[in-house]
Amino acid sequence: MRLGDDVKQDEIVQPKGRPLLFIDSMIFKDVRVALQAKLGQATLTVADLLALKSGSVVKLNLKMNELIELRLNDSVVARGEIVAVDDSFGVRIVEVAQIS
């Protein structure tokens, strides 16, 4: 079989048994990932976008009491509340996605 050849249904090998590694395996513990906090979004016309200047305010679709999303590779992994941590923003986790 060469790359690009069609594979027939009876040629597909299904994995058997347990996965080789679980995501909570020690081998993954030190892998660094980048989370993004999604605060909300806004839709503007191009004219409104071009009119933005220092001091302009863009209203987002998220309400003040709504939870923000923490995303990993564009998938929501948790939701939480914005908090102050010293002189930085932080997120207090309220919900965590279930691992399937």
TORSEVEX-107764 format. One line per 10 residues: number of its first residue (from 1); their letters; for each residue x, y, z of N, C-alpha, C, O. Coordinates in Angstrom, 2 decimals. Layout:
<bases>
NUM = A = X Y Z X Y Z X Y Z X Y Z | ...
</bases>
This chain:
<bases>
1 = MRLGDDVKQD = 0.85 -1.17 0.00 0.00 0.00 0.00 0.89 1.23 0.00 1.88 1.29 0.73 | 0.55 2.21 -0.81 1.32 3.45 -0.89 0.47 4.60 -0.37 -0.75 4.51 -0.31 | 1.15 5.66 0.00 0.48 6.88 0.45 -0.47 7.35 -0.64 -0.08 7.46 -1.80 | -1.70 7.61 -0.28 -2.69 8.08 -1.24 -3.60 6.97 -1.75 -4.64 7.26 -2.33 | -3.22 5.69 -1.54 -4.08 4.59 -1.94 -5.32 4.57 -1.07 -5.27 4.93 0.11 | -6.44 4.15 -1.64 -7.66 4.03 -0.85 -7.55 2.83 0.09 -6.99 1.80 -0.26 | -8.09 3.00 1.30 -8.08 1.93 2.30 -9.47 1.34 2.38 -10.46 2.06 2.53 | -9.54 0.01 2.27 -10.83 -0.67 2.37 -11.20 -0.82 3.84 -10.33 -0.91 4.70 | -12.50 -0.85 4.13 -13.00 -0.94 5.50 -12.41 -2.11 6.26 -12.09 -1.97 7.44 | -12.25 -3.28 5.60 -11.73 -4.45 6.31 -10.22 -4.37 6.55 -9.66 -5.23 7.23
11 = EIVQPKGRPL = -9.54 -3.34 6.00 -8.11 -3.15 6.22 -7.81 -2.23 7.40 -6.65 -2.10 7.80 | -8.84 -1.59 7.97 -8.63 -0.67 9.08 -8.44 -1.46 10.36 -9.29 -2.28 10.71 | -7.35 -1.22 11.04 -7.05 -1.91 12.29 -7.55 -1.05 13.44 -7.14 0.10 13.58 | -8.42 -1.61 14.26 -8.94 -0.91 15.43 -8.03 -1.18 16.63 -7.61 -2.31 16.84 | -7.72 -0.13 17.42 -6.88 -0.35 18.60 -7.60 -1.24 19.60 -8.82 -1.18 19.75 | -6.82 -2.07 20.28 -7.37 -2.97 21.28 -6.74 -2.66 22.63 -5.59 -2.23 22.70 | -7.48 -2.88 23.68 -6.94 -2.70 25.02 -6.91 -1.25 25.45 -7.59 -0.39 24.89 | -6.10 -1.00 26.48 -6.01 0.33 27.08 -5.13 1.24 26.24 -4.29 0.76 25.48 | -5.33 2.57 26.36 -4.44 3.49 25.66 -3.00 3.30 26.15 -2.77 2.85 27.27 | -2.03 3.65 25.31 -0.64 3.49 25.70 -0.29 4.37 26.88 0.41 3.93 27.79
21 = LFIDSMIFKD = -0.77 5.62 26.89 -0.53 6.54 27.99 -1.81 7.29 28.31 -2.58 7.62 27.41 | -2.04 7.56 29.56 -3.15 8.40 29.96 -2.67 9.84 30.01 -1.49 10.09 30.25 | -3.56 10.79 29.80 -3.19 12.20 29.80 -2.61 12.63 31.14 -1.80 13.56 31.19 | -2.99 11.98 32.23 -2.45 12.34 33.53 -1.19 11.54 33.89 -0.76 11.53 35.04 | -0.61 10.87 32.89 0.63 10.13 33.09 1.76 11.09 33.47 1.77 12.24 33.03 | 2.71 10.62 34.27 3.84 11.44 34.72 4.62 12.03 33.56 5.22 13.10 33.70 | 4.63 11.37 32.41 5.41 11.87 31.27 4.89 13.23 30.78 5.65 13.98 30.18 | 3.62 13.55 31.03 3.03 14.81 30.57 3.06 15.91 31.62 2.77 17.06 31.29 | 3.38 15.60 32.85 3.23 16.56 33.95 4.00 17.86 33.74 3.52 18.91 34.17 | 5.16 17.83 33.10 5.97 19.03 32.93 5.79 19.71 31.56 6.47 20.69 31.26
31 = VRVALQAKLG = 4.89 19.19 30.73 4.63 19.81 29.43 3.89 21.12 29.66 2.88 21.15 30.36 | 4.39 22.19 29.06 3.78 23.52 29.23 2.76 23.74 28.11 3.03 23.44 26.95 | 1.60 24.27 28.48 0.56 24.60 27.51 0.18 26.06 27.70 0.35 26.62 28.78 | -0.34 26.67 26.66 -0.74 28.08 26.72 -2.26 28.16 26.75 -2.93 27.73 25.81 | -2.80 28.71 27.83 -4.24 28.94 27.94 -4.55 30.35 27.50 -3.75 31.27 27.70 | -5.71 30.52 26.91 -6.21 31.85 26.57 -7.49 32.09 27.33 -8.32 31.18 27.47 | -7.66 33.31 27.82 -8.90 33.69 28.51 -9.72 34.51 27.53 -9.27 35.56 27.06 | -10.92 34.04 27.22 -11.78 34.74 26.27 -12.77 35.59 27.05 -13.65 35.08 27.75 | -12.61 36.88 26.92 -13.44 37.83 27.65 -14.74 38.14 26.93 -15.73 38.46 27.57 | -14.75 38.06 25.63 -15.95 38.36 24.86 -15.58 38.79 23.47 -14.42 38.68 23.06
41 = QATLTVADLL = -16.57 39.27 22.74 -16.31 39.73 21.38 -17.25 40.86 21.04 -18.25 41.08 21.72 | -16.92 41.56 19.97 -17.75 42.67 19.50 -17.74 42.65 17.98 -16.76 42.24 17.36 | -18.82 43.09 17.39 -18.90 43.22 15.95 -19.02 44.71 15.62 -19.90 45.41 16.13 | -18.13 45.17 14.77 -18.10 46.58 14.37 -18.16 46.68 12.86 -17.78 45.75 12.15 | -18.63 47.79 12.38 -18.50 48.08 10.95 -17.07 48.55 10.71 -16.37 48.93 11.65 | -16.65 48.52 9.47 -15.31 49.01 9.16 -15.20 50.49 9.51 -14.16 50.94 9.97 | -16.27 51.23 9.29 -16.25 52.66 9.63 -16.05 52.85 11.13 -15.27 53.72 11.54 | -16.74 52.05 11.96 -16.55 52.14 13.41 -15.13 51.75 13.80 -14.53 52.37 14.68 | -14.60 50.72 13.16 -13.24 50.30 13.44 -12.23 51.40 13.11 -11.32 51.67 13.89 | -12.41 52.03 11.97 -11.50 53.10 11.56 -11.63 54.34 12.44 -10.70 55.15 12.52
51 = ALKSGSVVKL = -12.78 54.49 13.10 -13.00 55.66 13.96 -12.44 55.48 15.37 -12.44 56.43 16.15 | -11.95 54.27 15.71 -11.41 54.04 17.04 -10.18 54.91 17.28 -9.33 55.08 16.40 | -10.10 55.46 18.48 -8.94 56.26 18.87 -8.69 56.04 20.35 -9.48 55.38 21.02 | -7.63 56.58 20.85 -7.32 56.45 22.26 -8.48 56.97 23.08 -8.95 58.09 22.85 | -8.95 56.19 24.04 -10.09 56.58 24.87 -11.41 55.99 24.40 -12.40 56.04 25.13 | -11.46 55.45 23.17 -12.69 54.81 22.68 -12.99 53.58 23.53 -12.07 52.95 24.07 | -14.25 53.24 23.66 -14.67 52.05 24.40 -15.43 51.14 23.45 -16.34 51.58 22.76 | -15.04 49.88 23.42 -15.72 48.87 22.61 -16.49 47.97 23.56 -15.89 47.33 24.42 | -17.81 47.93 23.40 -18.65 47.10 24.27 -18.60 45.65 23.78 -18.84 45.36 22.61 | -18.27 44.76 24.72 -18.22 43.33 24.41 -19.56 42.67 24.71 -20.39 43.25 25.42
61 = NLKMNELIEL = -19.77 41.48 24.19 -21.05 40.78 24.37 -21.17 40.08 25.71 -22.25 39.59 26.04 | -20.10 40.01 26.50 -20.14 39.33 27.80 -20.60 40.29 28.88 -20.10 41.41 28.98 | -21.54 39.86 29.69 -22.03 40.68 30.80 -21.05 40.62 31.96 -20.24 39.70 32.05 | -21.10 41.60 32.84 -20.16 41.71 33.96 -20.19 40.49 34.87 -19.15 40.12 35.43 | -21.34 39.86 35.04 -21.43 38.73 35.98 -21.33 37.37 35.29 -21.52 36.34 35.94 | -21.02 37.35 34.00 -20.88 36.08 33.28 -19.46 35.55 33.42 -18.51 36.30 33.61 | -19.34 34.23 33.34 -18.04 33.58 33.44 -17.28 33.73 32.12 -17.87 33.68 31.05 | -15.96 33.90 32.22 -15.15 33.91 31.01 -14.66 32.50 30.74 -14.67 31.65 31.62 | -14.24 32.26 29.51 -13.78 30.94 29.12 -12.26 30.88 29.10 -11.60 31.81 28.63 | -11.71 29.79 29.61 -10.30 29.48 29.45 -10.21 28.44 28.35 -10.87 27.40 28.40
71 = RLNDSVVARG = -9.39 28.73 27.34 -9.32 27.85 26.17 -7.91 27.31 25.97 -6.92 27.99 26.22 | -7.86 26.07 25.52 -6.62 25.41 25.12 -6.84 24.94 23.69 -7.73 24.13 23.43 | -6.04 25.45 22.76 -6.21 25.12 21.34 -7.66 25.32 20.88 -8.22 24.48 20.18 | -8.24 26.42 21.28 -9.59 26.84 20.91 -10.70 25.94 21.49 -11.85 26.04 21.07 | -10.37 25.08 22.43 -11.38 24.27 23.13 -11.52 24.80 24.55 -10.52 25.07 25.22 | -12.76 24.94 25.01 -13.00 25.43 26.37 -12.63 24.33 27.36 -13.17 23.23 27.30 | -11.70 24.64 28.27 -11.28 23.67 29.29 -11.77 24.07 30.68 -11.80 23.24 31.59 | -12.16 25.34 30.84 -12.67 25.80 32.14 -13.37 27.13 31.95 -13.20 27.80 30.93 | -14.16 27.50 32.96 -14.81 28.81 33.00 -14.57 29.40 34.39 -14.45 28.66 35.37 | -14.50 30.72 34.46 -14.25 31.33 35.75 -14.55 32.81 35.79 -15.06 33.39 34.83
81 = EIVAVDDSFG = -14.21 33.40 36.93 -14.46 34.82 37.18 -13.13 35.57 37.13 -12.11 35.06 37.58 | -13.15 36.77 36.60 -11.95 37.60 36.59 -11.71 38.12 38.00 -12.63 38.60 38.67 | -10.46 38.02 38.44 -10.06 38.51 39.76 -8.75 39.28 39.62 -8.06 39.17 38.60 | -8.42 40.06 40.64 -7.14 40.75 40.69 -6.15 39.89 41.45 -6.46 39.37 42.52 | -4.95 39.73 40.89 -3.86 39.00 41.56 -2.68 39.96 41.58 -1.98 40.13 40.58 | -2.47 40.59 42.74 -1.48 41.66 42.86 -1.82 42.73 41.82 -2.90 43.32 41.88 | -0.93 43.00 40.89 -1.22 44.02 39.88 -1.54 43.41 38.52 -1.39 44.06 37.48 | -1.99 42.15 38.52 -2.34 41.45 37.28 -3.77 40.94 37.36 -4.39 40.92 38.43 | -4.30 40.53 36.21 -5.59 39.86 36.15 -5.38 38.38 36.41 -4.31 37.84 36.13 | -6.39 37.73 36.95 -6.39 36.29 37.13 -7.78 35.75 36.89 -8.71 36.53 36.66
91 = VRIVEVAQIS = -7.93 34.45 36.93 -9.23 33.81 36.74 -9.44 32.82 37.88 -8.65 31.89 38.06 | -10.52 33.02 38.64 -10.91 32.05 39.67 -11.77 31.00 38.98 -12.84 31.32 38.46 | -11.32 29.75 38.97 -12.00 28.67 38.27 -13.32 28.33 38.98 -13.35 28.13 40.19 | -14.39 28.26 38.19 -15.71 27.91 38.70 -16.16 26.56 38.12 -16.79 25.76 38.82 | -15.83 26.32 36.84 -16.20 25.07 36.17 -14.97 24.52 35.45 -14.19 25.29 34.89 | -14.81 23.20 35.47 -13.73 22.56 34.73 -14.35 21.53 33.81 -15.24 20.78 34.22 | -13.88 21.48 32.55 -14.40 20.50 31.58 -14.06 19.10 32.03 -13.01 18.86 32.62 | -14.95 18.17 31.74 -14.71 16.77 32.07 -13.82 16.14 31.02 -13.98 16.39 29.83 | -12.86 15.31 31.44 -11.99 14.59 30.52 -12.73 13.35 30.10 -13.18 12.56 30.93 | -12.85 13.17 28.78 -13.56 11.98 28.29 -12.61 10.96 27.75 -13.03 9.89 27.30
</bases>
